[in-house]
């Protein structure tokens, strides 16, 4: 851990200490022990449900994460819902009207969506919204004022979800085009089913399988992206907590956040695998 | 045919095919343009990127994209900034390839326990979002251009391992590999002479796509102040410096973003185009 530790950092900012006091302080945080022993000690306490105490604030790590987690969950969930709704709609329109002007327009939009850095889009969006007078910088908790909360969260969620939207729209277009060529679609049409029913009941349900895989795998993209989008929109979520911890070299806090994120990521992938069996009953575990 | 010879043949063949593919051609033109811009930076940049003039001048004929908070010409910084941004991207993708491709080769070719062990290690790295992992690595190594490249590189290793392993597993069952084994070729010879060349298309496609996401990652990390450090310009660090002046000098936040979008767009178009060229089955799909 090269760039200094929290003790030296604290010293730069607060009062001067004698070398003896310095050692004492390091011993208090356990920074004088070998890295390996620190690591084993950390795991031992994690298994007992204790993620340790933040170097910087002295507050329990778990409490700080649990306090900020709902904010990030709200953001990523909003972004996820937006991506799925917009991506599915756009992809379906593309597949039905293949090679029309609308199709080409959406595809150009998709490539752009994958090329724009989310945080930059956020900066530009804030700039536009503030000039238009419909955005006020500053986060309000959803329990305090749901409408003000959504005024901040909605643009943030759209920005966060923009690349996933493009991915889903692309994938849905490709897989729906594939499905629409299958024999059972011709059969459904031949027996006189209305087109709407053919599309919704026969085509979309089958074309959704690769889309679900993609959406599940890319949910991590949202968790990663949330770090930077939260920073741009000043939303006090886990991402911002991680950034503060990184700047402060608050190792217990960093470790705790990484652990919680990785675990939620793995659980999410499990959920996606379970969702398959519903969409495609041929798959069994 | 060796890997290099194969790549040479493949390259001339690809160039011909890319010429016929509008998407790939557009991407190539954008990328070549940007490469020329940063290679000829000394010639085309109007000023020294660190020379100071009047502060916060909006875009005008003298300073095409304005000047920043220290009075440096944004146009020149943008041109030189491309160097740092692309360097981080190239170094990180090189690291990811140098580690990931051999892992994929070994895993796919030898299979069994080794495959299981290597792929589970990849799964562990994959179980963290790439940006989160990169930020964590930078947090450990300390901020800086090279550390950012290492961080992004490490987080992209599993991508290359996975993309290599799949085709290797199918190619190794082909009759010509069996034939090579029958005449007594060593594993090393088979892997490098027959398996790798025939499994290379997805790796080439993945390289362009990884480059584009590495540029986005560098921008994000530098924007957070953890990547390229001042006074060296990079597109991400320029956006970081512009942060506090968003409403006073919005032009500082706009031009680096557009440079990033263009470069990433070029690489994405090239990657999509290459996929069409190498894998005609997918042509109509995307």
Interface residues (C-beta under 8 A of the other chain):
Chain A: X1 X2 X3 X111 X112 X114 X115 X116 X117 X119 X120 X123 X124 X126 X127 X130 X170 X173 X174 X177 X178 X220 X221 X223 X224 X225 X227 X228 X231 X242 X243 X245 X246 X249 X254 X258 X261 X262 X265 X266
Chain B: X127 X128 X129 X130 X131 X132 X135 X136 X138 X139 X140 X141 X142 X143 X212 X216 X219 X220 X223 X224 X226 X239 X246 X247 X250 X253 X254 X256 X257 X260 X261 X264 X265 X268 X269 X272 X284 X285 X286
